[in-house]
Amino acid sequence: MRERSRNRAVWSWRWIGLAAVGCMLSPGRAVAQPAPSGPLSLYDAIQLALKNYPAIKESRARAQAADEGIGVARTAFLPRLDMLWQENRATHNNVFGLLLPQPIVPPISGPVLGTRSYDSVWGSAAGVQLSWEAIDFGLRKANVDVARAQSVFGKARSDLTELDVAAAAADAFVTVLAADQAVRAVAANVDRLQVFANTVRTLVANQLRPGADESRANAELAIAKNQLSQAVQAAEIARAALADAIGAAGIAVEPAIGRLANPPDLTSAVVADLTTHPGARAALAAVETVRARERVLDRSYFPHVSFQTVLAGRGSGAQVPGQPLLGDGLWLQVPNWAAGMSVTFPAFDLFSVKARKRVELQNELAERARYDQTLQNLTTQNARARALMKAAVEIARNTPVERQAATDAESRARARYESGLASVTEVAEAQRLLAQAEADDAVARLGVWRALLAVMQAQGNLQPFLNQVR
C-alpha cells in the first residue's frame, strides 16, 4: 500500500513536470517588450506573440524579400543603356597584325605609322549604347516563374512560423493555468495535512495514539510542503516561458482563465485536408521551385537575339601624314552611330545544361520525397492529437467522480482514525489519493483545451480555436 501511495505521489506531479519541460522547449528567445497591462487573455497572448516574436518578424521579412525578387526578375525584360566617357594620354605607335582578345594590351586604331616614339598625345572617347534582348525563347519568363515559386515558398514558411509561434504561445498560456491549478490543489492538501497533524499531535499528547503516528503525520506534512514548493517553482518557470512565447521575455505576465474555465466546443475539430497545412504548402512550394529551375534550363539552350544601337565620338591629338590635325584630342572630334541586331548561340553550353538538368532532377525527387514525408508526419501528428483529445475528454468526465469518491474516502478514514478504528497509514493513503484526485480534476478541463489546440495545430489552422477563446 505504501508503494502505491508513493507512485500516486509521483504521478500527481506529471502536469508540473510537463509544464517545466514545455517551458524549456518554447521556440527561440525574444527581446523584452513592454509589459501587458492587466490580466492577459489567451487571445491577447496569441496576438502579442504574432506581433512581437522575433522569429515571425524574420520570416515575414524573408517572405517579403522573396516577393521583391519577382520584380528583380522582371527587370530582365528592360533594355540596357550603357554610357562611357574617357580621357587618356598615350603614345600612338601602331603595328599591323592580329591580337587575341585579352584585358591587358590596349588596342590602337589608325594607320601604321612605323614609329617607335615615346611621345604622347591626348585622346578622348564617349558613347551611348542601347541594347535589348528582343527574343529569348521564354528564358526570362522562366526566371520570373522561379522567383514566383520562391515567393510562394517564403509565404508558406512564414505561415508555418506564425502557426508554430501562435500554438507555442497558446500552449504556454494553458501550461501556466495548469500550473496555477496544481499550486492550489497542493496548497489545499498542505492545509488539510496541517489540520490532521494538529489532531494527531493532540491525540498523542493525551496518550490516545502512539508517538509514531505524530512522526508519520509530520513527515506527510513536510512532504506536502516540499511538493508545494515544487509546484510554485513550476508555475514561475511556466510564467517565464509564457513571457518569452509572447515576445516579452523577462516581463511579469498574469494570465486570465477567461473562457478556458468552460469546456470547449469540439465540433470544430473536424477532419481537414492536410495538404492545406502551411508545412505541406511549403514542401510543395519547394518542389515547384525546383521544377521552375528545370524549366529555366529547358529555355537556356536557345539563340539570343539582341537589338543594339550606339552613338559615339572620338578625339585624338595624333596627326596622320597627309591629313590635317583635327585638334588636341581633349574633346570629341569624330562622331559615329550604328544600329543592328546580333544573334549569339552558346553551342557548347549543351553539356553543362544537361549536367545541371540531371542535378535538378535529383533535387526534384528529393523535394517530392520530403513533401511525402511531411504529409505522413502531419497525418501521424493529427492522429496522435485526436487520440489525445479523446482521452482528455474521457478524463475530464471522470475526474469529478474521482474527486468526490476520494473526498468521501478521506473523510471516512479520518473519522475512523479519530475513533480508533483505523491507522495513520490508512489516513495518509486516503489523503494522498485525495490530493491526486484534486490535481487531476484541476487540470482535466485545461487538458481538453490543450488537446483541441493540438488538433488545430496538426490541421494547420488555429482560427476555430481562436474563435472560441476570443
C-alpha positions as CSV (number, residue, x, y, z in Angstrom):
1,M,0.0,0.0,0.0
2,R,2.8,2.4,0.9
3,E,4.4,1.7,-2.6
4,R,1.1,2.5,-4.3
5,S,0.9,5.7,-2.3
6,R,4.4,6.8,-3.4
7,N,3.6,6.0,-7.0
8,R,0.5,8.2,-6.8
9,A,2.5,11.0,-5.3
10,V,5.0,10.8,-8.2
11,W,2.2,10.6,-10.9
12,S,0.4,13.5,-9.2
13,W,3.1,15.8,-10.4
14,R,3.2,14.8,-14.1
15,W,1.5,18.0,-15.1
16,I,4.1,20.0,-13.2
17,G,6.9,18.1,-14.8
18,L,5.3,18.5,-18.3
19,A,4.8,22.2,-17.6
20,A,8.5,22.7,-16.7
21,V,9.6,20.7,-19.8
22,G,7.2,22.6,-22.1
23,C,8.6,25.9,-20.8
24,M,12.1,24.9,-21.7
25,L,11.1,23.8,-25.2
26,S,9.4,27.1,-26.3
27,P,11.0,28.1,-29.7
28,G,13.7,30.7,-29.7
29,R,14.3,33.7,-27.5
30,A,12.5,37.0,-27.7
31,V,13.7,40.5,-27.0
32,A,11.9,42.1,-24.0
33,Q,8.8,44.1,-25.0
34,P,6.5,46.5,-23.0
35,A,4.6,44.6,-20.3
36,P,0.9,43.9,-21.0
37,S,-1.4,45.9,-18.8
38,G,-3.7,43.9,-16.6
39,P,-4.6,40.2,-16.8
40,L,-3.9,38.7,-20.2
41,S,-6.4,36.6,-22.1
42,L,-5.4,33.7,-24.3
43,Y,-6.5,35.5,-27.4
44,D,-4.4,38.6,-26.5
45,A,-1.4,36.4,-25.7
46,I,-1.5,34.9,-29.2
47,Q,-1.9,38.3,-30.8
48,L,1.1,39.6,-28.8
49,A,3.2,36.7,-29.9
50,L,2.2,37.2,-33.6
51,K,3.2,40.9,-33.2
52,N,6.3,40.8,-31.2
53,Y,8.1,37.4,-31.6
54,P,11.4,37.9,-33.5
55,A,11.0,34.6,-35.5
56,I,7.8,35.9,-37.1
57,K,9.5,39.2,-38.0
58,E,12.3,37.3,-39.6
59,S,10.0,35.0,-41.6
60,R,7.9,37.9,-42.8
61,A,10.9,39.9,-43.9
62,R,12.3,36.9,-45.8
63,A,8.9,36.3,-47.4
64,Q,8.8,39.9,-48.4
65,A,12.3,39.7,-49.8
66,A,11.3,36.7,-51.9
67,D,8.3,38.6,-53.2
68,E,10.5,41.5,-54.2
69,G,12.6,39.0,-56.1
70,I,9.8,38.8,-58.7
71,G,10.4,42.5,-59.5
72,V,14.1,41.9,-59.8
73,A,13.5,39.0,-62.3
74,R,11.1,41.2,-64.3
75,T,13.8,43.9,-64.8
76,A,15.5,41.5,-67.3
77,F,12.8,42.4,-69.8
78,L,14.0,46.1,-69.8
79,P,16.6,47.4,-72.3
80,R,20.1,48.1,-71.2
81,L,21.7,51.6,-71.6
82,D,25.5,51.9,-71.1
83,M,27.4,55.2,-71.2
84,L,31.1,55.9,-71.4
85,W,33.4,58.9,-71.3
86,Q,37.2,58.5,-71.5
87,E,40.2,60.8,-71.5
88,N,43.8,59.4,-71.9
89,R,47.4,60.4,-72.6
90,A,49.2,57.8,-74.7
91,T,51.7,57.1,-77.4
92,H,50.4,56.5,-81.0
93,N,52.7,53.8,-82.3
94,N,50.8,51.1,-84.2
95,V,51.7,47.8,-85.8
96,F,50.0,45.5,-88.3
97,G,48.8,42.1,-87.1
98,L,46.3,40.1,-85.0
99,L,45.9,40.4,-81.3
100,L,43.8,37.8,-79.5
101,P,41.1,39.2,-77.1
102,Q,42.6,39.9,-73.7
103,P,42.3,42.7,-71.0
104,I,45.9,43.8,-70.8
105,V,47.3,45.2,-74.1
106,P,45.0,48.1,-75.2
107,P,44.0,48.2,-78.9
108,I,45.1,51.1,-81.1
109,S,43.1,52.3,-84.1
110,G,44.5,54.1,-87.1
111,P,47.2,53.5,-89.8
112,V,50.6,52.0,-89.2
113,L,53.0,55.0,-88.9
114,G,56.1,53.0,-88.5
115,T,57.1,55.0,-85.4
116,R,58.7,53.9,-82.1
117,S,58.5,57.1,-80.3
118,Y,57.6,57.6,-76.7
119,D,56.0,61.0,-77.4
120,S,52.4,61.1,-76.2
121,V,49.2,62.9,-77.3
122,W,45.8,63.4,-75.8
123,G,42.9,61.1,-76.7
124,S,39.2,61.1,-75.8
125,A,36.2,58.9,-76.4
126,A,32.5,58.9,-75.4
127,G,29.5,56.9,-76.3
128,V,26.0,55.7,-75.5
129,Q,24.9,52.1,-76.3
130,L,21.3,50.9,-76.1
131,S,20.9,47.1,-76.1
132,W,17.8,45.0,-75.8
133,E,17.3,41.2,-76.0
134,A,14.3,41.0,-78.3
135,I,13.9,37.3,-78.4
136,D,14.9,34.9,-75.6
137,F,12.5,31.9,-76.3
138,G,10.9,32.2,-72.8
139,L,14.1,32.3,-70.7
140,R,13.3,35.5,-68.9
141,K,9.7,34.4,-68.2
142,A,11.0,31.1,-66.8
143,N,13.3,33.1,-64.4
144,V,10.2,35.1,-63.3
145,D,8.4,31.9,-62.6
146,V,11.3,30.8,-60.4
147,A,11.0,34.0,-58.4
148,R,7.3,33.5,-58.1
149,A,7.8,29.9,-56.8
150,Q,10.3,31.2,-54.3
151,S,7.8,33.8,-53.2
152,V,5.2,31.2,-52.6
153,F,7.7,29.1,-50.6
154,G,8.6,32.1,-48.5
155,K,4.9,32.9,-47.8
156,A,4.2,29.3,-46.8
157,R,7.3,29.2,-44.5
158,S,6.1,32.5,-42.9
159,D,2.6,31.0,-42.3
160,L,4.2,27.9,-40.8
161,T,6.3,30.1,-38.4
162,E,3.2,32.0,-37.4
163,L,1.3,28.8,-36.7
164,D,4.1,27.4,-34.6
165,V,4.6,30.6,-32.6
166,A,0.9,31.0,-32.0
167,A,0.5,27.4,-30.9
168,A,3.5,27.7,-28.6
169,A,2.1,30.8,-27.0
170,A,-1.3,29.2,-26.5
171,D,0.3,26.1,-25.1
172,A,2.5,28.2,-22.7
173,F,-0.6,30.0,-21.6
174,V,-2.5,26.8,-20.8
175,T,0.6,25.5,-19.1
176,V,0.6,28.5,-16.7
177,L,-3.1,28.0,-15.9
178,A,-2.5,24.3,-15.3
179,A,0.5,25.1,-13.0
180,D,-1.6,27.6,-11.0
181,Q,-4.3,25.0,-10.6
182,A,-1.7,22.5,-9.4
183,V,-0.4,25.0,-6.9
184,R,-4.0,25.5,-5.5
185,A,-4.5,21.7,-5.2
186,V,-1.2,21.2,-3.4
187,A,-1.8,24.2,-1.1
188,A,-5.2,22.7,-0.2
189,N,-3.5,19.4,0.6
190,V,-1.0,21.2,2.8
191,D,-3.8,22.9,4.8
192,R,-5.6,19.5,5.1
193,L,-2.4,17.8,6.3
194,Q,-1.7,20.6,8.8
195,V,-5.1,20.2,10.4
196,F,-4.6,16.4,10.6
197,A,-1.1,16.8,12.1
198,N,-2.5,19.1,14.8
199,T,-5.2,16.5,15.5
200,V,-2.7,13.7,15.8
201,R,-0.5,15.8,18.0
202,T,-3.3,16.3,20.4
203,L,-4.2,12.6,20.4
204,V,-0.6,11.7,21.1
205,A,-0.3,14.3,23.8
206,N,-3.3,12.7,25.5
207,Q,-1.7,9.3,25.1
208,L,-4.5,8.2,22.8
209,R,-2.2,7.4,19.9
210,P,1.4,6.3,19.8
211,G,4.2,8.8,19.1
212,A,4.9,7.1,15.7
213,D,1.6,8.5,14.4
214,E,2.7,12.0,15.1
215,S,6.0,11.4,13.3
216,R,4.2,10.0,10.3
217,A,1.8,12.9,10.2
218,N,4.7,15.4,10.4
219,A,6.5,13.6,7.6
220,E,3.5,13.7,5.4
221,L,3.1,17.4,6.1
222,A,6.8,18.1,5.3
223,I,6.5,16.1,2.0
224,A,3.4,18.1,1.0
225,K,5.2,21.4,1.8
226,N,8.1,20.3,-0.5
227,Q,5.6,19.4,-3.2
228,L,4.1,22.9,-2.8
229,S,7.5,24.5,-3.3
230,Q,8.0,22.4,-6.4
231,A,4.6,23.4,-7.7
232,V,5.3,27.1,-7.1
233,Q,8.6,26.7,-8.9
234,A,7.0,25.1,-11.9
235,A,4.4,27.9,-12.0
236,E,7.1,30.6,-12.0
237,I,9.0,28.8,-14.8
238,A,5.8,28.5,-16.8
239,R,5.2,32.2,-16.4
240,A,8.8,33.0,-17.7
241,A,8.2,30.7,-20.7
242,L,4.9,32.4,-21.4
243,A,6.5,35.8,-21.4
244,D,9.1,34.6,-23.8
245,A,6.5,33.0,-26.0
246,I,4.6,36.2,-26.5
247,G,7.8,38.2,-27.2
248,A,8.0,39.9,-23.8
249,A,10.8,37.9,-22.1
250,G,11.6,39.0,-18.6
251,I,8.2,40.8,-18.1
252,A,5.7,39.7,-15.4
253,V,2.6,38.2,-17.1
254,E,-0.6,37.3,-15.3
255,P,-2.9,35.1,-17.4
256,A,-6.7,35.3,-17.1
257,I,-8.5,32.0,-17.4
258,G,-11.5,33.6,-19.3
259,R,-13.4,31.1,-21.4
260,L,-11.0,28.3,-20.6
261,A,-13.0,27.9,-17.4
262,N,-15.7,26.2,-19.5
263,P,-15.4,23.1,-21.7
264,P,-14.6,23.8,-25.4
265,D,-16.9,23.1,-28.3
266,L,-15.3,20.0,-30.0
267,T,-17.4,20.2,-33.2
268,S,-14.8,22.4,-34.8
269,A,-12.3,19.5,-34.6
270,V,-13.4,18.1,-38.0
271,V,-11.2,16.2,-40.3
272,A,-9.3,18.7,-42.5
273,D,-7.4,18.5,-45.7
274,L,-3.8,18.2,-44.6
275,T,-2.4,19.4,-48.0
276,T,-3.5,22.9,-46.9
277,H,-1.3,22.8,-43.9
278,P,1.5,25.5,-44.1
279,G,4.1,22.8,-43.7
280,A,2.7,20.8,-46.6
281,R,2.3,24.0,-48.7
282,A,5.9,24.9,-48.0
283,A,7.1,21.4,-49.0
284,L,5.1,21.6,-52.2
285,A,6.4,25.1,-53.0
286,A,9.9,23.7,-52.7
287,V,9.0,21.1,-55.3
288,E,7.6,23.8,-57.6
289,T,10.7,25.9,-57.2
290,V,12.9,23.0,-58.4
291,R,10.5,22.4,-61.4
292,A,10.7,26.1,-62.2
293,R,14.5,25.9,-62.3
294,E,14.2,22.9,-64.6
295,R,12.1,25.0,-67.0
296,V,14.8,27.7,-67.0
297,L,17.3,25.0,-68.1
298,D,14.8,23.9,-70.8
299,R,14.9,27.5,-72.2
300,S,18.6,28.0,-71.8
301,Y,19.9,26.2,-74.9
302,F,18.4,28.6,-77.5
303,P,19.9,31.5,-79.5
304,H,19.8,35.1,-78.1
305,V,18.6,37.7,-80.5
306,S,19.5,41.2,-79.4
307,F,19.0,44.7,-80.9
308,Q,21.8,47.2,-80.4
309,T,22.3,50.9,-81.2
310,V,25.2,53.1,-80.4
311,L,26.2,56.8,-80.7
312,A,29.9,57.5,-80.1
313,G,32.6,60.1,-80.7
314,R,36.4,60.0,-80.7
315,G,39.1,62.6,-80.4
316,S,42.9,62.3,-80.9
317,G,45.9,64.6,-80.9
318,A,47.9,62.3,-83.2
319,Q,48.4,63.5,-86.8
320,V,48.1,61.2,-89.7
321,P,50.6,62.0,-92.5
322,G,48.9,63.9,-95.3
323,Q,45.8,64.7,-93.1
324,P,45.1,67.9,-91.2
325,L,45.3,67.9,-87.4
326,L,41.7,68.0,-86.1
327,G,42.6,69.1,-82.6
328,D,44.5,68.4,-79.4
329,G,42.4,65.3,-78.6
330,L,40.9,66.6,-75.3
331,W,37.5,66.8,-76.9
332,L,35.4,64.7,-79.3
333,Q,36.2,65.3,-83.0
334,V,34.8,62.4,-85.0
335,P,31.2,61.1,-84.5
336,N,29.8,57.7,-85.4
337,W,26.5,55.9,-84.9
338,A,25.3,52.4,-85.6
339,A,22.2,50.2,-85.3
340,G,21.7,46.5,-85.8
341,M,20.8,43.1,-84.5
342,S,23.0,40.2,-83.3
343,V,22.4,36.5,-82.7
344,T,24.5,34.6,-80.3
345,F,24.3,30.9,-79.6
346,P,26.5,29.2,-76.9
347,A,26.8,25.8,-78.7
348,F,29.0,24.1,-76.1
349,D,26.7,25.0,-73.2
350,L,24.8,21.9,-74.2
351,F,27.0,19.8,-71.9
352,S,26.6,22.0,-68.8
353,V,22.9,22.4,-69.4
354,K,22.4,18.6,-69.5
355,A,24.5,18.1,-66.3
356,R,22.5,20.8,-64.5
357,K,19.3,19.1,-65.6
358,R,20.4,15.9,-64.1
359,V,21.2,17.7,-60.8
360,E,17.8,19.4,-60.7
361,L,16.0,16.1,-61.5
362,Q,17.5,14.6,-58.3
363,N,16.7,17.7,-56.4
364,E,13.1,17.3,-57.5
365,L,13.0,13.7,-56.4
366,A,14.4,14.8,-53.0
367,E,11.8,17.5,-52.6
368,R,9.0,15.3,-53.6
369,A,10.1,12.7,-51.0
370,R,10.3,15.5,-48.4
371,Y,6.7,16.5,-49.3
372,D,5.5,12.9,-48.9
373,Q,7.3,12.7,-45.6
374,T,5.7,16.0,-44.5
375,L,2.2,14.7,-45.3
376,Q,3.0,11.4,-43.4
377,N,4.2,13.4,-40.4
378,L,1.2,15.6,-40.4
379,T,-1.1,12.6,-40.7
380,T,0.6,11.0,-37.7
381,Q,0.5,14.2,-35.7
382,N,-3.2,14.6,-36.4
383,A,-3.9,11.0,-35.4
384,R,-2.0,11.5,-32.1
385,A,-3.7,14.8,-31.4
386,R,-7.2,13.2,-31.9
387,A,-6.2,10.3,-29.6
388,L,-5.1,12.9,-27.0
389,M,-8.3,14.8,-27.3
390,K,-10.4,11.6,-27.0
391,A,-8.5,10.6,-23.8
392,A,-8.7,14.2,-22.4
393,V,-12.5,14.3,-22.8
394,E,-12.9,11.0,-21.1
395,I,-10.6,12.0,-18.2
396,A,-12.5,15.3,-17.8
397,R,-15.7,13.4,-17.5
398,N,-14.3,11.0,-14.9
399,T,-12.2,13.3,-12.6
400,P,-15.3,14.8,-10.8
401,V,-16.3,11.3,-9.8
402,E,-12.7,10.5,-8.8
403,R,-12.5,13.7,-6.7
404,Q,-15.9,13.1,-4.9
405,A,-15.0,9.5,-4.1
406,A,-11.5,10.5,-2.8
407,T,-13.1,13.2,-0.7
408,D,-15.5,10.7,0.9
409,A,-12.8,8.2,1.4
410,E,-10.5,10.8,3.1
411,S,-13.3,12.0,5.4
412,R,-14.3,8.4,6.4
413,A,-10.6,7.4,7.0
414,R,-10.1,10.4,9.2
415,A,-13.2,9.7,11.2
416,R,-12.2,6.1,11.6
417,Y,-8.8,7.2,12.8
418,E,-10.2,9.6,15.4
419,S,-12.5,6.8,16.6
420,G,-9.5,4.4,16.9
421,L,-10.7,2.1,14.1
422,A,-8.0,3.0,11.5
423,S,-4.3,3.5,11.5
424,V,-2.4,6.7,10.5
425,T,-1.2,4.8,7.4
426,E,-4.8,4.4,6.1
427,V,-5.4,8.2,6.6
428,A,-2.2,9.1,4.8
429,E,-3.2,6.8,1.9
430,A,-6.6,8.4,1.7
431,Q,-5.1,11.9,1.8
432,R,-2.6,11.1,-0.9
433,L,-5.5,9.8,-3.0
434,L,-7.5,12.9,-2.5
435,A,-4.5,15.1,-3.4
436,Q,-4.1,13.1,-6.6
437,A,-7.8,13.4,-7.4
438,E,-7.8,17.2,-6.8
439,A,-4.8,17.7,-9.0
440,D,-6.3,15.6,-11.8
441,D,-9.7,17.4,-11.6
442,A,-8.0,20.8,-11.5
443,V,-6.2,20.3,-14.8
444,A,-8.6,18.0,-16.6
445,R,-10.6,20.7,-18.4
446,L,-7.5,22.5,-19.4
447,G,-6.3,19.2,-20.8
448,V,-9.3,19.2,-23.2
449,W,-8.4,22.7,-24.4
450,R,-4.8,21.7,-24.9
451,A,-5.8,18.6,-26.9
452,L,-8.1,20.8,-29.1
453,L,-5.1,23.1,-29.6
454,A,-3.0,20.2,-30.7
455,V,-5.7,19.1,-33.2
456,M,-5.9,22.5,-34.7
457,Q,-2.2,22.8,-35.0
458,A,-1.9,19.5,-36.7
459,Q,-4.6,20.6,-39.2
460,G,-2.7,23.9,-39.8
461,N,-5.5,26.3,-38.8
462,L,-5.9,27.8,-35.3
463,Q,-8.8,30.0,-36.3
464,P,-11.6,27.7,-34.9
465,F,-9.6,27.6,-31.6
466,L,-9.2,31.3,-31.6
467,N,-12.9,31.9,-32.2
468,Q,-13.7,30.0,-29.0
469,V,-11.3,31.9,-26.8
470,R,-11.9,35.4,-28.2
